[in-house]
Amino acid sequence: MDFVDIIKKIIDQNVRISIHYGKVTAVAVSPNSISVRLSGSSTAVTGVKYLASYSPTVNDVVVCLVNKGDVLVLGELA
């Protein structure tokens, strides 16, 4: 699947991706996932996946992609 196919799929499925900041509240080893409290929220989202290049630590401030409740952490904010 190339870039154009991905964009068409996003448009066809009415995907609404937004970017949020969050704070890591917990790190799980098996399966690899984290809990993140998104900005403006008082509760954490659990079972969040992250990019392999990121090594999460509790209290990291992270950049997240959000689509209809699905969250993906891109990495730590420098």
N, C-alpha and C positions, 0 to 999 in steps of 0.2 A: 504494500500500500504506500503510495507516494503522498507528498504534501497536499496536492490538489484533491486526492481522494479523501484525505482526512478532513479537509475543509468542507467538502461536499457533505460528508457524513455529519459533521457538526451542524451544518445548516439544515439538512434534512431532518435531523432528530431534535431540532430546536434546543441545542445544548447552550446553556447559559453559564459560562465559566466566569468566576470572579476570583479576585486575589485578596487574601486576608493575611494579617499578621496573627501569630499565635504564640503561646508559651507552652513548652513541653512540660507536662506534669508527671509523666511516668514513662519508663522504657521497658519493653518486654523483649526477652531473648528468643522465645520459641512460642509462636512464630514471631519473626522480627516485625515489631510494630511499636507505635508509641501512642500516648494519650496527649491530646493537645487542647488547650483552652483557647478558642478563637477570640479575637478582640471583640469586646462588647458582650461576651457571654460569661455566665457565672459557672457553667458546667463544662467539663472536658468531653471531647469526642474520643472514644476509645477505638483501638484496632486500626489506627491510621498508618498507612504505608508511607515510605519515604524513599528517595533516590538512594541508590547504592553508594554514591560518592559522599553521602552525609553520614556522620557518626553522631547520633543524638545523645544529648546529655540533658538531665532534668534542669529546668529553668532557662534553656536556650530560647531565644526569640527567633521564630522561624517564619518563612514565607510559605503560604499555602495556596494551592488551587482548590476551589470548591465548585462542585457541580451537583446540584440537587441533593445535598447532604453527603455526597462522597468527597472526601478530603485527601489530598496528596501533598506531602511536605516536600518542597523543592530543596530546602537547606536552611542553614542558620543565617540570620541577618548579621552582617559585619558591622 
